[in-house]
Amino acid sequence: MKKVYSEYFQKSKVFLYPLLNIKKGIRYVPAETYICWKGIHQLEDLKFICLYAAEDTDHYRLFEQKYLSSHKLFEEYYDLGKNLHLYIYDYSKFRDDLEMFKLGKYSKFSNKTKTLISKFFGDIGTISEYIQSYINPKGFHDLYASHLGVSTDTIEKVYELCSKPDLDKECLQIELPELNLFKNNSVSLESNK
């Protein structure tokens, strides 16, 4: 590792997408991922949301059927138009890991989750090394201290080597007109009773 990666990246894409156990390197990957959807799914709902940007072709539909909509954790799909597809997965089986994720305590993930993340990124290359430093930081404290110009003691006190997720950036902000219409209709129906 030649330097410390300091720019923000979508943490759910790195730490939570591998939990779907979809192999790395397939043709379609999410354009973005989220852990909540403003006004629809809160953090407490334990959902994982994948936004794909892809033309609605036969090839994409085959991929969707094989990997996305047939997945055992799959719950909902939304066609957002303009070749945007939204898939929502139930991550309640990862409840404890999601709690550690929200706190930025990636080293506290369960062994099963760490294994899935490690398997996804492999064990060769710079990205793999970064990932290992995030989920198993103990062996990397000296290296990070050196790169950051601080004492190893300081790094050891912080322990984690990756910043917490920005929960605003990890929340999908898209509003769907038809969902708002449904909400408005249910309000007006209730008021007519």
Backbone torsions as a table, in degrees:
resi	resn	phi	psi	omega
1	MET	NA	119.5	-175.2
2	LYS	-90.4	-22.0	178.5
3	LYS	-155.0	167.1	177.6
4	VAL	-91.3	130.3	179.0
5	TYR	-78.7	117.9	-172.4
6	SER	-114.9	-9.3	-178.8
7	GLU	-80.1	153.0	179.5
8	TYR	-70.8	140.0	171.7
9	PHE	-134.6	156.1	-178.2
10	GLN	-66.5	106.2	-174.4
11	LYS	-64.7	-36.1	-179.5
12	SER	-63.8	-31.3	179.7
13	LYS	-68.7	-35.7	-178.4
14	VAL	-82.5	-45.9	-172.0
15	PHE	-96.0	-25.3	-174.8
16	LEU	-107.3	-33.3	177.8
17	TYR	-57.4	-41.5	178.9
18	PRO	-58.7	-19.0	-179.1
19	LEU	-71.2	-15.7	173.8
20	LEU	-73.5	-14.1	177.8
21	ASN	61.1	37.0	172.9
22	ILE	-95.1	125.9	-173.1
23	LYS	-62.1	147.5	177.4
24	LYS	-72.4	145.0	175.8
25	GLY	96.9	1.4	176.3
26	ILE	-73.6	164.8	-171.1
27	ARG	-61.6	-40.8	-176.1
28	TYR	-110.1	131.8	174.5
29	VAL	-130.8	156.0	-179.7
30	PRO	-62.9	139.5	172.6
31	ALA	-67.9	-34.0	179.3
32	GLU	-157.7	160.2	176.8
33	THR	-134.8	157.7	-176.1
34	TYR	-148.0	163.9	175.8
35	ILE	-115.0	-0.2	173.8
36	CYS	-156.6	168.8	-179.5
37	TRP	-137.2	112.6	-174.3
38	LYS	-49.3	122.9	177.9
39	GLY	79.4	-6.7	-177.6
40	ILE	-118.3	-59.8	-179.4
41	HIS	-125.3	123.2	178.8
42	GLN	-89.1	168.7	178.0
43	LEU	-54.5	-38.0	-176.5
44	GLU	-68.7	-14.8	-178.9
45	ASP	-74.6	-14.3	176.6
46	LEU	59.2	50.1	178.7
47	LYS	-107.2	153.7	172.0
48	PHE	-123.6	128.1	-171.0
49	ILE	-119.7	126.9	179.7
50	CYS	-115.7	126.7	177.0
51	LEU	-107.3	117.8	178.4
52	TYR	-107.3	140.0	174.1
53	ALA	-113.3	104.8	-176.6
54	ALA	-157.7	143.3	174.0
55	GLU	-64.1	144.1	-178.4
56	ASP	-80.9	74.8	-178.6
57	THR	-103.1	169.9	175.8
58	ASP	-59.5	-40.8	-179.6
59	HIS	-61.5	-44.8	179.3
60	TYR	-65.1	-41.7	-179.2
61	ARG	-62.7	-36.9	176.0
62	LEU	-64.4	-44.3	176.9
63	PHE	-60.5	-47.0	-179.6
64	GLU	-56.9	-46.9	-178.4
65	GLN	-66.2	-39.9	-177.1
66	LYS	-72.0	-40.0	-171.3
67	TYR	-112.2	-31.0	-169.2
68	LEU	-102.9	-64.7	-173.5
69	SER	-74.8	-19.9	177.8
70	SER	-93.2	-1.9	-178.9
71	HIS	-62.9	140.4	-176.1
72	LYS	-63.6	-19.9	178.9
73	LEU	-97.0	-2.0	-177.8
74	PHE	-64.2	137.5	178.3
75	GLU	-123.9	-48.2	-172.7
76	GLU	-142.4	152.1	173.8
77	TYR	-130.5	141.9	174.7
78	TYR	-132.8	127.9	171.8
79	ASP	-88.0	111.1	-176.5
80	LEU	-89.7	2.1	-176.9
81	GLY	77.8	171.4	178.2
82	LYS	51.9	38.9	178.5
83	ASN	60.7	31.0	176.0
84	LEU	-110.4	130.5	-176.6
85	HIS	-127.5	131.7	-176.8
86	LEU	-118.0	127.5	-179.6
87	TYR	-121.7	134.9	-178.5
88	ILE	-119.0	132.4	-177.6
89	TYR	-120.0	145.8	177.1
90	ASP	-85.2	113.2	-179.9
91	TYR	-105.9	24.4	-178.6
92	SER	-62.9	-25.8	177.5
93	LYS	-68.9	-14.8	177.9
94	PHE	-106.6	26.1	-175.2
95	ARG	-47.2	-53.0	-177.8
96	ASP	-64.5	-39.7	178.6
97	ASP	-66.9	-37.9	177.4
98	LEU	-64.7	-35.8	177.2
99	GLU	-65.0	-44.9	177.3
100	MET	-63.9	-38.0	177.2
101	PHE	-58.5	-50.2	-178.5
102	LYS	-59.8	-32.8	-179.9
103	LEU	-84.1	-8.7	-176.5
104	GLY	74.8	24.6	-179.7
105	LYS	-101.3	64.1	-175.2
106	TYR	-64.5	-28.1	178.5
107	SER	-70.3	-13.9	-178.8
108	LYS	-95.0	4.3	175.0
109	PHE	-57.8	154.0	175.6
110	SER	-63.9	158.7	178.0
111	ASN	-60.0	-37.5	179.2
112	LYS	-62.1	-44.8	179.9
113	THR	-66.3	-43.0	177.1
114	LYS	-59.9	-39.0	179.3
115	THR	-64.9	-43.8	178.9
116	LEU	-62.9	-41.5	178.8
117	ILE	-65.7	-46.0	179.9
118	SER	-62.9	-42.1	179.1
119	LYS	-62.4	-41.9	-178.7
120	PHE	-62.1	-46.7	-175.8
121	PHE	-86.5	-12.5	179.2
122	GLY	76.0	-173.8	-176.8
123	ASP	-121.3	15.2	178.8
124	ILE	-124.8	137.3	173.5
125	GLY	106.1	168.1	-176.1
126	THR	-65.0	-42.5	-179.0
127	ILE	-60.9	-43.5	178.3
128	SER	-58.9	-40.9	179.9
129	GLU	-65.4	-42.4	176.0
130	TYR	-59.5	-48.3	-178.2
131	ILE	-58.9	-44.6	179.0
132	GLN	-63.2	-36.1	178.6
133	SER	-67.0	-27.9	179.8
134	TYR	-79.3	-40.9	-175.6
135	ILE	-93.5	-17.9	176.6
136	ASN	-135.8	67.3	-168.5
137	PRO	-71.1	-19.9	-171.1
138	LYS	-51.5	-45.4	-178.0
139	GLY	-75.9	-1.3	-176.0
140	PHE	-113.6	-0.2	-175.9
141	HIS	-59.4	-44.8	179.5
142	ASP	-61.3	-43.9	-179.8
143	LEU	-61.4	-46.5	179.4
144	TYR	-65.8	-40.1	178.3
145	ALA	-59.7	-43.0	179.1
146	SER	-63.4	-47.5	-179.8
147	HIS	-64.6	-34.9	-177.0
148	LEU	-90.4	-9.9	179.8
149	GLY	69.6	35.5	177.7
150	VAL	-126.7	170.8	-179.3
151	SER	-75.5	153.1	176.2
152	THR	-61.1	-35.7	178.4
153	ASP	-58.0	-41.1	179.6
154	THR	-62.3	-46.3	179.4
155	ILE	-64.3	-41.4	-179.5
156	GLU	-64.4	-33.4	177.6
157	LYS	-66.8	-40.6	177.7
158	VAL	-72.1	-38.6	178.0
159	TYR	69.7	-56.2	-179.2
160	GLU	-70.2	144.8	-176.6
161	LEU	-112.4	7.0	178.4
162	CYS	-130.6	138.2	-177.6
163	SER	-64.9	158.7	176.9
164	LYS	-64.5	155.8	175.2
165	PRO	-69.3	144.0	171.9
166	ASP	-83.0	104.0	-172.1
167	LEU	-64.5	-23.3	174.3
168	ASP	-69.8	-41.6	179.5
169	LYS	-73.5	-22.1	-179.6
170	GLU	-89.8	7.9	-179.6
171	CYS	-115.4	123.0	178.2
172	LEU	-66.4	131.5	-175.1
173	GLN	-104.9	-1.1	-176.9
174	ILE	-66.7	135.8	172.3
175	GLU	-107.2	136.6	177.9
176	LEU	-100.1	123.0	-179.5
177	PRO	-55.2	-40.5	-177.6
178	GLU	-67.5	-30.4	176.3
179	LEU	-70.3	-39.6	176.7
180	ASN	-65.0	-38.5	178.0
181	LEU	-61.6	-44.4	179.1
182	PHE	-61.5	-44.9	178.6
183	LYS	-60.6	-45.0	-179.6
184	ASN	-63.9	-40.0	178.9
185	ASN	-66.1	-40.8	-179.1
186	SER	-68.2	-32.6	176.2
187	VAL	-67.3	-45.4	-177.3
188	SER	-68.9	-33.8	177.3
189	LEU	-66.0	-40.7	178.9
190	GLU	-65.7	-37.9	-178.3
191	SER	-71.9	-18.6	179.2
192	ASN	-86.1	-7.5	-178.4
193	LYS	-76.1	NA	NA
